């Protein structure tokens, strides 16, 4: 029997384990997922990724343009730009420390730069940049622990590292310092911004060498630059202001605000006075350059999108020919001062209808360290910021204040001038009346410069109408504030509104004793600036409108030739306020100011009795304390000579204020008035008018004024017979008194209150 089981074929078992099958299964699905992802990336997101590869970034950089110039009223350049060559560096977005160092080293082969301003910090920064491996080893173990523990920032860590760099490590040679100076400037630039490597004394040879190798000097180019220049020398330079250098850059107190306006840290900006006031106008609009970079940070396109616009030009209200004469007059007056303490004179001339400053100057003696006079120096800013007692020059404001307060009327304004003596007080009197009783009207009081009349007005404004010799002074101290409110309407004790920053307000003496209020009424308490004195008189001269003084009347574009271009803006006349009084009363007071210079008892008739055109004004002499630089005279009692006036009397076109402080030996009669007369001579009797076209008046209208010589008879009124003794002034002349200026009348000495 055959064994069937033996003959049956044997099945072979699979040698592939289950785990291997599972692996094949996983790999299969992984490939499927990968294929799916690739399909998604290519088919669905393909365009997006192609765009990413081709992506470019556009960045905008700005370059400075030439600053606008400043011209006088007749087109003469006061401040201009002197062009010069400059070597600049524009930092690319992919610039590295290594690449900038290489460029700096190459550049030192072609130019020489100033290294005197390198700081230790600059040297340490350079060492750190050139020794990256050593720099990492500077920190101690303890410092590293502190950094980790306190979470110090990178900048804080950097400062700790710099502190370990020794003087020996930064003891570089002169050649190395050349590289450092250039590298420091390069490294200070933002990406795609431009900095100046050298702009002083760039030679033609340096330009030629750099131009031949610009391809090797990445980011370097040759451009034009400028410096401020002053063709008229120091004339008005303090008022014109200053501009920062590229080194100083933006003023620290204005960095944030200027940066938000599009400035760069190293931009030059106006830092004082006109340059600062008109910075937005003078700075122009920067050139805009767009740079495109690829995804690797490489610049692939560099295009000037906007060519920029040079700064606009200012046309001032001042005629430099008249200004020059003004400065000569004041300089001679100061040179002639023999009084040890009298050392300065200020003059302001302005148009009362437009506010145009026609001329402004101040001169004072210049002292060395031993307080020896070495010459005369400019102090025009003192006319704007200096505060002085003005004395009787403000009496017209006091009288008008009394009218506004209702303590006198046109029908009832007569007050007896007599010595005033209250309980426990020294007597107060007018210069012309030491012991009598003289009834005075308001115009008489202005003409003769009555102190007592003003005292009685202050008493009435303080609530006390009656006076009894030896009695009590019982007035409300609110009279101080009341007078200041009225005076402010004239511009006294408040900012005038001139187009300059940081204008002085004068000095507010606060609320003093009741007796001080009496002095206040005739100019003996608060202090005012020469500019405020001019605005006060201009307010009366134009009929009661307080107009802000202005130094700039027009703004012009820059022409293609770099000179003055077309008119862009006429600076409007700015009205500050109007006097709260009838115009008829202002005209009435103007009659009193006319009598000062023409009346029989006028305090300045001696100077102006026969002058044409006629002048109206008010003299002032005030007791004060010395405020000059000489230490031996500190707090010494002195006198100030002032005069505020306008001409012609019937149609004023110019107001002049003169302030001459600190006389210790008595004031030569009409000192300030004598200087005023010379100013009028320079204005009215010169070959041509100082006033140019396009003057804007108080009502906002633009007048085209004549350039012909003014009629010297304009506004002249029949003068009354003048008292040759100038209002019965005291005849005493201090011993050792010397003539101040041969051109100034040497009449009797004036005393306080005239």
DRENDREN-968340 format. One record per residue (C-alpha): residue in one letter; x, y, z. Coordinates in steps of 0.02 Angstrom, whole numbers, plus 50000, padded with zeros to 5 digits. Layout:
% DRENDREN-968340
AXYZ
...
***
This chain:
% DRENDREN-968340
X500005000050000
X500685016049946
X500925029450079
X499985044250010
X500555056150147
X502355053750096
X502045057649914
X501055073849952
X502045090149905
X502625100750051
X502125119550051
X503545132250077
X503285144850217
X503545163750183
X505215170450248
X504615189050249
X504145193550425
X502605203750465
X503605218750526
X504435220550357
X502765221150272
X502235234650389
X503785244850347
X503435243150161
X501685249050195
X502295264650289
X503565268950154
X502245267450021
X501085279650107
X502555291550146
X502965292549962
X501155295649924
X501115309850050
X502715317349980
X502055316549803
X500465324849862
X501425338749949
X502515341649798
X500975342749690
X500215355349812
X501785366149816
X502005365849628
X500235366849569
X499355376649706
X500725387349784
X501935387849639
X501605405949591
X501795411849770
X503495403849789
X504095410449622
X503605427849679
X504535425049841
X506125420749747
X505945435949637
X505435447449781
X506275464349794
X506215477149931
X506085495749896
X506845507850020
X506825526750017
X508295537850062
X508345556850073
X509755568850034
X509905586650095
X509725601349974
X510515618749980
X509795629750116
X508835645450069
X509685662450078
X509195678150172
X509105694950080
X508835712850135
X507345722950074
X508275727849915
X508915710549868
X510655711249943
X511245694750014
X511415694350203
X511605675450219
X512045664150075
X512845647450036
X514645644849986
X514725628949879
X516065615949906
X516455597949860
X516075583449975
X516495565049985
X514925555550037
X514515537750086
X512825529550060
X512615513950166
X511825499350077
X510615487750164
X511845473250151
X513355483050214
X514355473650343
X515675479250465
X516965469950362
X516465478350198
X516445495750276
X518165492750350
X518835487550181
X518095503150099
X518785514350237
X520525507150216
X520475509750028
X519825527350047
X521295532450158
X522405529950007
X521545544349918
X521005557050051
X521575563950218
X520275567250352
X520285576250518
X520565564550665
X520625577550804
X518815574550853
X518995555750876
X518405550251048
X519015535651152
X517315528051121
X517635528450933
X519305519850957
X518535506451067
X517125503450943
X518425500950808
X519445488950914
X517885478950952
X517425478050768
X519155472150717
X519405459750860
X517785449750868
X518605434150937
X519535443451074
X518005453751113
X517025438351164
X518325434551297
X518245451451382
X516865447351503
X517275439351669
X516355424051734
X515495434751863
X514895446851728
X514235432751622
X513235426451771
X512545443851799
X512015445351617
X511055429151628
X510335432651799
X509765450551764
X509335447851581
X510435462251522
X510175468551345
X511445467451205
X511855485951222
X512155484051409
X513265469051376
X514195478851244
X514545492951366
X515245480451490
X516395473651356
X517015490851305
X517465494651485
X518795480951478
X519705488351327
X521325496351387
X522225512151330
X523625501451262
X522415492151150
X521775508251071
X523475516651052
X523305517850864
X524485525950740
X524015541350640
X523685530750486
X522555519150583
X521615534250653
X521255539650474
X520385523050445
X519465524350611
X518845541950573
X518125536350406
X517415520150475
X516585529250620
X515625540450500
X515145525850390
X514545515750537
X513465530150600
X512395529750443
X510735520850436
X510405508650295
X510205518050130
X510585534750212
X512015546250165
X513375553650275
X514795565450233
X516525558350249
X517435574450206
X516815591650152
X518195603250209
X519605607150089
X519235593049968
X520575595149834
X520425592149647
X521745578649664
X520705569349793
X519165570649683
X520135563949533
X520855549249629
X519165544149701
X518265546349535
X519465534249450
X519095520749579
X517265522849620
X516975504849566
X518095498949706
X517375510549837
X515645503649869
X514445517449927
X515675531849897
X515265546349782
X515725564549752
X514375577449782
X514165596049815
X513965603649987
X513865621250061
X514345632350205
X513405647550268
X514255663750218
X513925681750268
X514345694450133
X513905708850251
X515085702750386
X514395703550563
X512935714950519
X511385708050607
X512275691450628
X511615688450803
X509825691150744
X510055681150585
X510475666250694
X511545650850668
X511475633750587
X512115617650664
X513545608350584
X513475590650519
X514505585650671
X513325593150798
X511785588150698
X510065590450772
X509925600250935
X509735588151079
X508165596751143
X507285594850976
X507905577950914
X506245568750932
X505165582050850
X506365584650706
X506575566150673
X504685564550655
X504775578350525
X505955568150416
X507635574950474
X509165564050500
X510255564950655
X511685573250561
X510615585850466
X511025604350483
X509605614850552
X509345632450613
X509735633350798
X509365651450842
X508365666850792
X507895669050608
X508735652950553
X507745643550685
X506125653250663
X506045650050476
X506835632650475
X505375624450380
X505545637650244
X507445638250232
X507755619450239
X506875615250076
X506315597950025
X507575583850021
X508015573849867
X507125556949873
X508085541849810
X507315524549798
X508405509049806
X507815491449764
X508635476349843
X508365457949806
X508035444549936
X509915443549970
X510025462150013
X510945466749853
X510535483649773
X509835480249601
X509175497649560
X509545515349619
X508375528949557
X508095547249601
X506225548649622
X506175567049670
X507545579449633
X507215589449790
X506835607749808
X508115620049873
X507605630050025
X506585645649996
X507325662850025
X506865675950153
X506725694350108
X506935704950263
X506125721550302
X507825729450334
X508785739550206
X510625736350240
X511115753750184
X510025761350320
X510565747750443
X512385751850411
X512085770250450
X511125765250606
X512575754850668
X513815768750631
X512765781150732
X512635769650882
X514455764250874
X515035782450878
X513865786051022
X514565771651125
X516355776151080
X516025793851145
X515395788051315
X516615793951448
X515515788951595
X516285773651678
X514635764351689
X513735770251532
X514275757051408
X512875753351282
X511535760551168
X510045752151082
X509005758150936
X507445750850855
X506655758450699
X505015751450634
X503575755450520
X502045758550632
X500795753550498
X501545736950442
X502635731950589
X504165731050474
X505795732450569
X506735745450468
X508305744350574
X508825737050740
X510495737950828
X511365737850993
X513185741451032
X514125740051194
X515895741551258
X516925725851251
X517975721751403
X519435709851427
X519675698551578
X520365713551675
X518835724051631
X519815735451518
X518865741851366
X519565733851208
X518285739651080
X516445739551035
X515435723751007
X513735720050933
X512265717751051
X510755718850935
X509915705151034
X509915716751184
X508625727251093
X507475712151096
X507925703751260
X508705717351368
X507575724651504
X507775742651562
X506835755951656
X506065767651527
X505525781751641
X504425795751577
X504405788851400
X502885778351453
X501855792851520
X500755793551366
X500225775651405
X499845780751584
X498715794951529
X497785783951405
X497625770551540
X496795783451652
X495555787351514
X495195768851489
X494955767051677
X493765781951682
X494705791951814
X494865807051695
X493845813151549
X494105825451408
X493035837851504
X493865834951672
X495735831351661
X496545845751755
X497615841051905
X498705852352013
X500545848252003
X501315850752175
X502585841352281
X501775825652351
X502195820952530
X501315807252626
X501515801852806
X503255794552836
X503795796752654
X505005807552560
X504205820652447
X503945816952264
X503895830952137
X504115835451955
X505775841951892
X505035858451837
X504075861451999
X504905858152166
X503835869252278
X502375877252184
X500625872952130
X500335872251942
X498675866551867
X499025854951721
X497945847051589
X498375829851522
X499285837651373
X500235849551487
X500755834551591
X501435825451439
X502295840851369
X503155845551533
X503355827451591
X502445829251756
X502805815551882
X501475822052001
X500105821151870
X500495802651842
X500565799752030
X498835807252051
X498185796351908
X498865780751995
X498055786252158
X496375788152072
X496545771151988
X496905764052161
X495335772052233
X496055787752315
X495555804152234
X495975816252373
X497715821452427
X498185829452592
X499975834152630
X500645822752766
X499125811752753
X499045793052723
X499215784452556
X497745772552552
X497615764552381
X497135747152327
X498685737252275
X497695730152129
X498265745852040
X499865736351994
X498895723251897
X497715736351828
X499145746751756
X499985731351684
X498385726251596
X498245743251516
X500095744151474
X499985727051393
X498795734251264
X500265745051206
X501505730451209
X502365735251372
X502795720351481
X502195707251355
X502985699051204
X502815709551049
X502505694950932
X504075697750829
X504535683250713
X505965677250821
X506025663650953
X506445667151136
X505925685351139
X506105693851308
X504585699751408
X505475712951510
X505405712051699
X503845711751806
X504195719151978
X502675710652055
X501615719452185
X502645731452288
X502225743852422
X500905756852387
X502235770252361
X503005759552222
X501355760552127
X501605779352119
X503325776852042
X502615763751926
X501465776751848
X502925786751782
X504035772351726
X505045768351881
X504555750451927
X504385737551788
X505705735551653
X505405734651466
X506395730451309
X506865743351177
X505765733551055
X504275734951173
X504585753651186
X504525754850996
X502915744650984
X502105755451118
X502455771351021
X501955763150856
X500275758350932
X499915776650968
X500645782650803
X499525771550695
X497935775950788
X497815762150918
X498235745450834
X499615735150913
X500525726850768
X501815713250789
X503545718550729
X504185707950585
X505905705250513
X505355695350359
X504095702250236
X504215690250088
X504695672350047
X505395668649874
X505865652649786
X507645649049732
X507945652549548
X508805640749427
X510385651049444
X510345648749633
X509795666749663
X508145673849722
X506655667149626
X504815671149612
X503755677449755
X502945663149852
X502225671650005
X501965689150072
X502125687950261
X500515695950325
X500445709650453
X499975702250621
X498795712450729
X498995708650914
X497585719350983
X496795736550976
X496745749551114
X495085749651206
X494875768351185
X494105780251061
X495195785450915
X494845803650957
X495725801251123
X497235793851037
X497315808950922
X497165819751077
X498665811351159
X499645812850997
X499445831551015
X500325830151182
X501755820351103
X501905833950971
X502035847151107
X503495837451187
X504545841351033
X503765858050984
X502925865951135
X503585880551235
X503925868951382
X504245853251281
X505605842351357
X506365838951186
X505955855151095
X507795859651110
X508215845750987
X506735845350869
X505995862950867
X506545866550688
X506735848950622
X505845843050465
X504865832550446
X504065835650615
X504395823150754
X503255818450898
X503815808451048
X504185806951232
X505805808551328
X506235797651476
X507495798051617
X507405785051752
X508345780851912
X508975763051903
X510335751251959
X511865746651859
X511675730051767
X513275729451667
X514805717851680
X515925728451794
X515915720551968
X516445736452058
X514835745052004
X513555731552046
X511975739052121
X512645756552093
X511285769652067
X511265775551887
X510095784051763
X509415778251595
X509095789951449
X507655784951335
X506655792351192
X505185785251094
X504545794950943
X503805794550769
X503875804950611
X503115813550516
X501925818950653
X500365819650543
X500695803850443
X501935792750536
X503005781150431
X504385777450554
X504485774850742
X506155775850832
X506545770251009
X508235773851089
X508815766951256
X510485772051334
X510655765051511
X511835766151659
X512395784351671
X513175787551842
X513765805551816
X512175813051748
X511425811851574
X511895824951445
X510265833451398
X509295825151258
X510595811551239
X509365798651177
X508405811851078
X510025817450997
X510365799850936
X508575798850874
X508845814550771
X510325806550685
X509265791250646
X507945802250564
X509305810950466
X509895794050400
X508125789050356
X507355804850283
X508865813250210
X509755799050123
X509875797849934
X508455785349915
X507075778150018
X507435763150128
X505715755750099
X505475743649956
X503905736749875
X502545725349938
X502365732150113
X500825725350200
X499825737350308
X498825734450465
X497225731150371
X498045717250272
X498165726950110
X499755727050010
X500445744049963
X501725747049828
X502745760849906
X503755773849817
X505625772049802
X505845790549777
X506615801649910
X505285806450037
X504715824350051
X505625831250201
X504185843050230
X502915829250243
X501855830450395
X502725846250455
X501655856950567
X501945875050619
X503085873550768
X502725883250923
X504125893550997
X505285881851090
X506015885551259
X507885885851238
X508055879151414
X507105863451363
X505715864251489
X506625872951633
X507735858051669
X508965858351811
X510505867951759
X511785858251860
X513115848951766
X514085835951864
X515925839351883
X517095829951770
X515685827951646
X516365826151471
X515425827851306
X514735810951257
X514675813551071
X515075829250976
X513545825950868
X512385825451017
X511765842151087
X512635847151248
X511205856251331
X510935855751520
X510915839451614
X509235830851628
X508595824151791
X507445809551829
X505655810951771
X505885821051611
***
